[in-house]
Amino acid sequence: MTTEWRKSSRSQGDQQSDCVEARVSEGAFQVRDSKLGDNSPIFDLRASDFTSLLSAAQR
């Protein structure tokens, strides 16, 4: 099962299109650049890698 793309709740205002989108796909995670939309490369991440990405982004 693949879910819809989601942007961060912190993505607001003029910068709304300048963020990363994420979704769940086949029990793992996928991320892409929202500026490029459907033309963006999609990166597949294991759950542990996605958690590390989120932790690094919060710093």
A tleap script that builds the chain and sets N, CA, C and O, in Angstrom:
source leaprc.protein.ff14SB
mol = sequence {
  NMET THR THR GLU TRP ARG LYS SER SER ARG
  SER GLN GLY ASP GLN GLN SER ASP CYS VAL
  GLU ALA ARG VAL SER GLU GLY ALA PHE GLN
  VAL ARG ASP SER LYS LEU GLY ASP ASN SER
  PRO ILE PHE ASP LEU ARG ALA SER ASP PHE
  THR SER LEU LEU SER ALA ALA GLN CARG
}
set mol.1.N position { 0.834 -1.181 0.000 }
set mol.1.CA position { 0.000 0.000 0.000 }
set mol.1.C position { 0.880 1.246 0.000 }
set mol.1.O position { 1.854 1.320 0.748 }
set mol.2.N position { 0.546 2.197 -0.816 }
set mol.2.CA position { 1.268 3.466 -0.884 }
set mol.2.C position { 0.323 4.591 -0.494 }
set mol.2.O position { -0.782 4.699 -1.026 }
set mol.3.N position { 0.767 5.432 0.444 }
set mol.3.CA position { -0.057 6.553 0.896 }
set mol.3.C position { 0.188 7.780 0.021 }
set mol.3.O position { 1.061 7.774 -0.847 }
set mol.4.N position { -0.592 8.826 0.262 }
set mol.4.CA position { -0.429 10.096 -0.463 }
set mol.4.C position { 0.827 10.819 0.027 }
set mol.4.O position { 1.278 10.594 1.150 }
set mol.5.N position { 1.385 11.681 -0.810 }
set mol.5.CA position { 2.522 12.510 -0.416 }
set mol.5.C position { 2.081 13.494 0.657 }
set mol.5.O position { 0.985 14.050 0.586 }
set mol.6.N position { 2.947 13.710 1.665 }
set mol.6.CA position { 2.659 14.664 2.743 }
set mol.6.C position { 3.834 15.613 2.909 }
set mol.6.O position { 4.996 15.212 2.840 }
set mol.7.N position { 3.502 16.894 3.131 }
set mol.7.CA position { 4.516 17.906 3.431 }
set mol.7.C position { 4.527 18.153 4.931 }
set mol.7.O position { 3.568 17.830 5.632 }
set mol.8.N position { 5.600 18.719 5.406 }
set mol.8.CA position { 5.702 19.083 6.812 }
set mol.8.C position { 4.633 20.103 7.179 }
set mol.8.O position { 4.293 20.975 6.379 }
set mol.9.N position { 4.112 19.989 8.381 }
set mol.9.CA position { 3.145 20.984 8.861 }
set mol.9.C position { 3.806 22.337 9.053 }
set mol.9.O position { 3.114 23.350 9.153 }
set mol.10.N position { 5.119 22.374 9.105 }
set mol.10.CA position { 5.857 23.634 9.239 }
set mol.10.C position { 6.063 24.331 7.899 }
set mol.10.O position { 6.577 25.449 7.861 }
set mol.11.N position { 5.680 23.703 6.822 }
set mol.11.CA position { 5.823 24.280 5.495 }
set mol.11.C position { 4.663 25.242 5.255 }
set mol.11.O position { 3.526 24.825 5.034 }
set mol.12.N position { 4.975 26.542 5.305 }
set mol.12.CA position { 3.930 27.558 5.178 }
set mol.12.C position { 4.426 28.722 4.330 }
set mol.12.O position { 5.616 28.838 4.037 }
set mol.13.N position { 3.498 29.572 3.946 }
set mol.13.CA position { 3.843 30.833 3.263 }
set mol.13.C position { 4.478 30.634 1.910 }
set mol.13.O position { 4.192 29.666 1.206 }
set mol.14.N position { 5.355 31.575 1.552 }
set mol.14.CA position { 6.001 31.559 0.241 }
set mol.14.C position { 6.901 30.357 0.046 }
set mol.14.O position { 7.146 29.952 -1.090 }
set mol.15.N position { 7.396 29.779 1.119 }
set mol.15.CA position { 8.313 28.654 1.025 }
set mol.15.C position { 7.580 27.314 0.961 }
set mol.15.O position { 8.219 26.264 1.018 }
set mol.16.N position { 6.263 27.331 0.846 }
set mol.16.CA position { 5.470 26.114 0.903 }
set mol.16.C position { 5.907 25.084 -0.132 }
set mol.16.O position { 5.849 23.885 0.141 }
set mol.17.N position { 6.335 25.513 -1.297 }
set mol.17.CA position { 6.724 24.545 -2.322 }
set mol.17.C position { 8.178 24.110 -2.186 }
set mol.17.O position { 8.624 23.221 -2.911 }
set mol.18.N position { 8.922 24.720 -1.271 }
set mol.18.CA position { 10.345 24.406 -1.106 }
set mol.18.C position { 10.565 23.471 0.065 }
set mol.18.O position { 11.174 23.848 1.066 }
set mol.19.N position { 10.072 22.259 -0.062 }
set mol.19.CA position { 10.266 21.311 1.024 }
set mol.19.C position { 10.316 19.896 0.472 }
set mol.19.O position { 10.203 19.662 -0.731 }
set mol.20.N position { 10.484 18.991 1.372 }
set mol.20.CA position { 10.510 17.575 1.040 }
set mol.20.C position { 9.141 16.985 1.352 }
set mol.20.O position { 8.519 17.334 2.356 }
set mol.21.N position { 8.685 16.102 0.500 }
set mol.21.CA position { 7.445 15.380 0.755 }
set mol.21.C position { 7.801 13.930 1.063 }
set mol.21.O position { 8.807 13.410 0.579 }
set mol.22.N position { 6.972 13.288 1.866 }
set mol.22.CA position { 7.222 11.897 2.234 }
set mol.22.C position { 5.928 11.101 2.159 }
set mol.22.O position { 4.831 11.647 2.271 }
set mol.23.N position { 6.087 9.796 1.968 }
set mol.23.CA position { 4.946 8.887 2.006 }
set mol.23.C position { 5.432 7.499 2.392 }
set mol.23.O position { 6.620 7.188 2.312 }
set mol.24.N position { 4.479 6.673 2.814 }
set mol.24.CA position { 4.764 5.273 3.127 }
set mol.24.C position { 4.488 4.458 1.877 }
set mol.24.O position { 3.472 4.647 1.207 }
set mol.25.N position { 5.405 3.550 1.571 }
set mol.25.CA position { 5.220 2.682 0.416 }
set mol.25.C position { 5.803 1.308 0.722 }
set mol.25.O position { 6.994 1.170 0.998 }
set mol.26.N position { 4.955 0.314 0.669 }
set mol.26.CA position { 5.381 -1.064 0.895 }
set mol.26.C position { 6.129 -1.236 2.214 }
set mol.26.O position { 7.114 -1.972 2.277 }
set mol.27.N position { 5.670 -0.565 3.264 }
set mol.27.CA position { 6.266 -0.709 4.579 }
set mol.27.C position { 7.550 0.070 4.791 }
set mol.27.O position { 8.152 -0.019 5.861 }
set mol.28.N position { 7.983 0.834 3.792 }
set mol.28.CA position { 9.168 1.683 3.908 }
set mol.28.C position { 8.724 3.119 3.651 }
set mol.28.O position { 7.527 3.404 3.624 }
set mol.29.N position { 9.667 4.007 3.467 }
set mol.29.CA position { 9.343 5.414 3.233 }
set mol.29.C position { 9.959 5.880 1.927 }
set mol.29.O position { 10.998 5.379 1.496 }
set mol.30.N position { 9.299 6.846 1.306 }
set mol.30.CA position { 9.816 7.489 0.108 }
set mol.30.C position { 9.810 8.991 0.344 }
set mol.30.O position { 8.910 9.523 0.994 }
set mol.31.N position { 10.821 9.671 -0.187 }
set mol.31.CA position { 10.886 11.130 -0.111 }
set mol.31.C position { 11.169 11.685 -1.498 }
set mol.31.O position { 11.790 11.034 -2.338 }
set mol.32.N position { 10.687 12.925 -1.716 }
set mol.32.CA position { 10.945 13.615 -2.981 }
set mol.32.C position { 10.958 15.115 -2.732 }
set mol.32.O position { 10.531 15.578 -1.674 }
set mol.33.N position { 11.443 15.864 -3.697 }
set mol.33.CA position { 11.488 17.321 -3.656 }
set mol.33.C position { 10.154 17.865 -4.148 }
set mol.33.O position { 9.763 17.608 -5.287 }
set mol.34.N position { 9.459 18.608 -3.307 }
set mol.34.CA position { 8.135 19.101 -3.688 }
set mol.34.C position { 8.183 20.116 -4.824 }
set mol.34.O position { 7.203 20.260 -5.555 }
set mol.35.N position { 9.305 20.825 -4.989 }
set mol.35.CA position { 9.413 21.797 -6.091 }
set mol.35.C position { 9.299 21.103 -7.439 }
set mol.35.O position { 8.767 21.672 -8.392 }
set mol.36.N position { 9.796 19.877 -7.520 }
set mol.36.CA position { 9.800 19.146 -8.785 }
set mol.36.C position { 8.565 18.277 -8.969 }
set mol.36.O position { 8.284 17.823 -10.078 }
set mol.37.N position { 7.829 18.044 -7.890 }
set mol.37.CA position { 6.599 17.247 -7.970 }
set mol.37.C position { 6.820 15.901 -8.619 }
set mol.37.O position { 7.724 15.160 -8.233 }
set mol.38.N position { 5.997 15.580 -9.607 }
set mol.38.CA position { 6.089 14.280 -10.271 }
set mol.38.C position { 7.383 14.096 -11.052 }
set mol.38.O position { 7.718 12.973 -11.428 }
set mol.39.N position { 8.120 15.182 -11.304 }
set mol.39.CA position { 9.396 15.086 -12.010 }
set mol.39.C position { 10.566 14.834 -11.069 }
set mol.39.O position { 11.695 14.650 -11.525 }
set mol.40.N position { 10.315 14.822 -9.772 }
set mol.40.CA position { 11.372 14.625 -8.787 }
set mol.40.C position { 11.801 13.164 -8.723 }
set mol.40.O position { 10.972 12.261 -8.840 }
set mol.41.N position { 13.100 12.936 -8.538 }
set mol.41.CA position { 13.503 11.559 -8.224 }
set mol.41.C position { 12.900 11.170 -6.877 }
set mol.41.O position { 12.721 12.022 -6.006 }
set mol.42.N position { 12.594 9.916 -6.708 }
set mol.42.CA position { 12.033 9.400 -5.463 }
set mol.42.C position { 13.094 8.535 -4.791 }
set mol.42.O position { 13.668 7.635 -5.404 }
set mol.43.N position { 13.338 8.828 -3.522 }
set mol.43.CA position { 14.335 8.088 -2.762 }
set mol.43.C position { 13.634 7.151 -1.792 }
set mol.43.O position { 12.797 7.579 -0.998 }
set mol.44.N position { 13.977 5.874 -1.858 }
set mol.44.CA position { 13.419 4.863 -0.970 }
set mol.44.C position { 14.294 4.753 0.274 }
set mol.44.O position { 15.513 4.619 0.172 }
set mol.45.N position { 13.668 4.809 1.448 }
set mol.45.CA position { 14.393 4.752 2.717 }
set mol.45.C position { 13.800 3.684 3.624 }
set mol.45.O position { 12.584 3.503 3.676 }
set mol.46.N position { 14.670 2.981 4.336 }
set mol.46.CA position { 14.198 2.087 5.394 }
set mol.46.C position { 13.697 2.955 6.537 }
set mol.46.O position { 14.042 4.134 6.624 }
set mol.47.N position { 12.895 2.381 7.402 }
set mol.47.CA position { 12.329 3.131 8.533 }
set mol.47.C position { 13.428 3.763 9.376 }
set mol.47.O position { 13.292 4.912 9.795 }
set mol.48.N position { 14.510 3.042 9.634 }
set mol.48.CA position { 15.605 3.579 10.452 }
set mol.48.C position { 16.292 4.757 9.774 }
set mol.48.O position { 16.701 5.706 10.443 }
set mol.49.N position { 16.423 4.700 8.453 }
set mol.49.CA position { 17.033 5.816 7.708 }
set mol.49.C position { 16.125 7.041 7.727 }
set mol.49.O position { 16.603 8.168 7.852 }
set mol.50.N position { 14.816 6.822 7.602 }
set mol.50.CA position { 13.870 7.940 7.625 }
set mol.50.C position { 13.870 8.610 9.002 }
set mol.50.O position { 13.824 9.836 9.099 }
set mol.51.N position { 13.922 7.807 10.055 }
set mol.51.CA position { 13.996 8.350 11.414 }
set mol.51.C position { 15.259 9.166 11.597 }
set mol.51.O position { 15.218 10.236 12.205 }
set mol.52.N position { 16.379 8.685 11.084 }
set mol.52.CA position { 17.639 9.442 11.167 }
set mol.52.C position { 17.547 10.751 10.401 }
set mol.52.O position { 18.054 11.774 10.863 }
set mol.53.N position { 16.910 10.733 9.242 }
set mol.53.CA position { 16.723 11.943 8.452 }
set mol.53.C position { 15.908 12.967 9.232 }
set mol.53.O position { 16.265 14.144 9.279 }
set mol.54.N position { 14.818 12.523 9.842 }
set mol.54.CA position { 13.988 13.437 10.633 }
set mol.54.C position { 14.746 14.000 11.823 }
set mol.54.O position { 14.608 15.182 12.136 }
set mol.55.N position { 15.532 13.189 12.481 }
set mol.55.CA position { 16.328 13.654 13.624 }
set mol.55.C position { 17.341 14.702 13.189 }
set mol.55.O position { 17.517 15.716 13.865 }
set mol.56.N position { 18.001 14.467 12.077 }
set mol.56.CA position { 18.995 15.418 11.581 }
set mol.56.C position { 18.334 16.738 11.162 }
set mol.56.O position { 18.912 17.807 11.356 }
set mol.57.N position { 17.141 16.668 10.594 }
set mol.57.CA position { 16.434 17.876 10.154 }
set mol.57.C position { 15.980 18.745 11.314 }
set mol.57.O position { 15.821 19.955 11.152 }
set mol.58.N position { 15.768 18.150 12.480 }
set mol.58.CA position { 15.305 18.898 13.638 }
set mol.58.C position { 16.422 19.682 14.302 }
set mol.58.O position { 16.149 20.555 15.126 }
set mol.59.N position { 17.643 19.400 13.973 }
set mol.59.CA position { 18.783 20.101 14.584 }
set mol.59.C position { 18.983 21.472 14.040 }
set mol.59.O position { 19.902 22.176 14.460 }
savepdb mol mol.pdb
quit
